[in-house]
Amino acid sequence: MDDSMKKYLSDILIAIEEIEAFLGGQPKLFDDFLSDLCLRRAIERNIEIIGEAMHRILKVEPDVQITNSRKIVDARNYIIHGYDSLSADILWSIVVNHLPKLKMEVEKLLED
């Protein structure tokens, strides 16, 4: 694995860890997320970073072993270009359903 690939994977991992820190290690509650605009914006930004880093990874290693890698880039594009129709439900789904698996896959790639 080349250095740029390691950097992009590290960027993804850092963004996921920041999202986890924003949630404070507490049980994830949608109502808390929904009522906190700063939290939502911070999570949006980190998902944008994750998507951009994945885009760069796919340029270097199109066959990277990350589940739904193209959908991760698509989510970033949707957040940026569809900002006016982005629902909190979509962001919450990404945080709760997809980031834990992504974190495990990125950590495994960085270990290898």
C-alpha positions as a Markdown table, in Angstrom:
| # | Residue | x | y | z |
|---|---|---|---|---|
| 1 | Met | 0.0 | 0.0 | 0.0 |
| 2 | Asp | 1.4 | 3.4 | -1.0 |
| 3 | Asp | 1.6 | 6.4 | 1.3 |
| 4 | Ser | -1.3 | 8.3 | -0.3 |
| 5 | Met | -3.6 | 5.3 | 0.2 |
| 6 | Lys | -2.5 | 5.2 | 3.9 |
| 7 | Lys | -3.2 | 8.9 | 4.2 |
| 8 | Tyr | -6.7 | 8.6 | 2.7 |
| 9 | Leu | -7.6 | 5.7 | 4.9 |
| 10 | Ser | -6.3 | 7.6 | 8.0 |
| 11 | Asp | -8.4 | 10.6 | 7.0 |
| 12 | Ile | -11.5 | 8.3 | 6.9 |
| 13 | Leu | -10.6 | 6.8 | 10.3 |
| 14 | Ile | -10.0 | 10.2 | 11.9 |
| 15 | Ala | -13.4 | 11.5 | 10.5 |
| 16 | Ile | -15.2 | 8.5 | 11.9 |
| 17 | Glu | -13.5 | 8.9 | 15.3 |
| 18 | Glu | -14.4 | 12.6 | 15.3 |
| 19 | Ile | -18.1 | 11.7 | 14.7 |
| 20 | Glu | -17.9 | 9.2 | 17.6 |
| 21 | Ala | -16.4 | 11.9 | 19.8 |
| 22 | Phe | -19.1 | 14.4 | 18.9 |
| 23 | Leu | -21.7 | 11.8 | 20.1 |
| 24 | Gly | -19.8 | 11.6 | 23.4 |
| 25 | Gly | -19.7 | 7.8 | 23.7 |
| 26 | Gln | -23.3 | 8.0 | 24.8 |
| 27 | Pro | -26.0 | 5.8 | 23.3 |
| 28 | Lys | -26.9 | 7.3 | 20.0 |
| 29 | Leu | -30.2 | 9.0 | 20.2 |
| 30 | Phe | -31.8 | 10.4 | 17.1 |
| 31 | Asp | -33.7 | 13.2 | 19.0 |
| 32 | Asp | -30.4 | 14.5 | 20.4 |
| 33 | Phe | -28.9 | 14.5 | 16.9 |
| 34 | Leu | -32.0 | 16.2 | 15.5 |
| 35 | Ser | -32.1 | 19.0 | 18.0 |
| 36 | Asp | -28.4 | 19.9 | 17.7 |
| 37 | Leu | -27.7 | 21.8 | 14.5 |
| 38 | Cys | -23.9 | 22.1 | 15.3 |
| 39 | Leu | -23.7 | 18.4 | 15.8 |
| 40 | Arg | -25.5 | 17.7 | 12.5 |
| 41 | Arg | -23.3 | 20.1 | 10.6 |
| 42 | Ala | -20.1 | 18.6 | 12.2 |
| 43 | Ile | -21.2 | 15.1 | 11.2 |
| 44 | Glu | -22.1 | 16.3 | 7.7 |
| 45 | Arg | -18.6 | 17.8 | 7.3 |
| 46 | Asn | -17.0 | 14.6 | 8.4 |
| 47 | Ile | -19.1 | 12.5 | 6.0 |
| 48 | Glu | -18.0 | 14.8 | 3.2 |
| 49 | Ile | -14.4 | 14.2 | 4.2 |
| 50 | Ile | -15.0 | 10.5 | 4.3 |
| 51 | Gly | -16.5 | 10.6 | 0.8 |
| 52 | Glu | -13.8 | 12.7 | -0.7 |
| 53 | Ala | -11.1 | 10.5 | 0.8 |
| 54 | Met | -12.9 | 7.4 | -0.6 |
| 55 | His | -13.1 | 9.1 | -4.0 |
| 56 | Arg | -9.3 | 9.6 | -4.0 |
| 57 | Ile | -8.8 | 6.0 | -2.8 |
| 58 | Leu | -10.8 | 4.7 | -5.8 |
| 59 | Lys | -8.6 | 6.7 | -8.1 |
| 60 | Val | -5.5 | 4.9 | -6.7 |
| 61 | Glu | -7.1 | 1.5 | -6.0 |
| 62 | Pro | -10.4 | 0.9 | -7.8 |
| 63 | Asp | -10.7 | -2.6 | -6.3 |
| 64 | Val | -10.3 | -1.5 | -2.7 |
| 65 | Gln | -11.9 | -4.0 | -0.3 |
| 66 | Ile | -14.4 | -1.5 | 1.3 |
| 67 | Thr | -18.1 | -2.3 | 1.2 |
| 68 | Asn | -20.1 | 0.1 | -0.9 |
| 69 | Ser | -17.1 | 2.3 | -1.6 |
| 70 | Arg | -18.9 | 4.0 | -4.6 |
| 71 | Lys | -22.0 | 4.7 | -2.4 |
| 72 | Ile | -19.8 | 6.4 | 0.1 |
| 73 | Val | -18.6 | 8.8 | -2.6 |
| 74 | Asp | -22.2 | 9.2 | -3.8 |
| 75 | Ala | -23.3 | 10.1 | -0.2 |
| 76 | Arg | -20.7 | 12.9 | -0.2 |
| 77 | Asn | -21.9 | 14.2 | -3.5 |
| 78 | Tyr | -25.5 | 14.2 | -2.3 |
| 79 | Ile | -24.6 | 16.1 | 0.9 |
| 80 | Ile | -22.7 | 18.7 | -1.1 |
| 81 | His | -25.0 | 19.1 | -4.1 |
| 82 | Gly | -28.3 | 18.2 | -2.6 |
| 83 | Tyr | -27.8 | 20.1 | 0.6 |
| 84 | Asp | -31.3 | 21.6 | 0.3 |
| 85 | Ser | -33.0 | 18.3 | 0.3 |
| 86 | Leu | -30.8 | 16.4 | 2.7 |
| 87 | Ser | -32.8 | 14.9 | 5.6 |
| 88 | Ala | -31.5 | 14.2 | 9.1 |
| 89 | Asp | -32.7 | 10.7 | 8.7 |
| 90 | Ile | -30.2 | 10.0 | 5.9 |
| 91 | Leu | -27.3 | 11.3 | 8.0 |
| 92 | Trp | -28.4 | 9.4 | 11.0 |
| 93 | Ser | -28.7 | 6.2 | 9.0 |
| 94 | Ile | -25.1 | 6.6 | 7.8 |
| 95 | Val | -23.8 | 7.2 | 11.3 |
| 96 | Val | -25.7 | 4.3 | 12.9 |
| 97 | Asn | -25.8 | 1.7 | 10.2 |
| 98 | His | -22.8 | 2.2 | 8.0 |
| 99 | Leu | -19.9 | 3.9 | 9.9 |
| 100 | Pro | -19.2 | 1.1 | 12.3 |
| 101 | Lys | -18.6 | -1.4 | 9.5 |
| 102 | Leu | -16.6 | 1.2 | 7.5 |
| 103 | Lys | -14.4 | 1.8 | 10.6 |
| 104 | Met | -13.7 | -1.9 | 10.9 |
| 105 | Glu | -12.8 | -2.3 | 7.3 |
| 106 | Val | -10.5 | 0.8 | 7.3 |
| 107 | Glu | -8.7 | -0.4 | 10.5 |
| 108 | Lys | -8.2 | -3.8 | 8.9 |
| 109 | Leu | -6.7 | -2.3 | 5.7 |
| 110 | Leu | -4.4 | -0.1 | 7.8 |
| 111 | Glu | -3.2 | -3.0 | 9.8 |
| 112 | Asp | -2.3 | -5.1 | 6.8 |
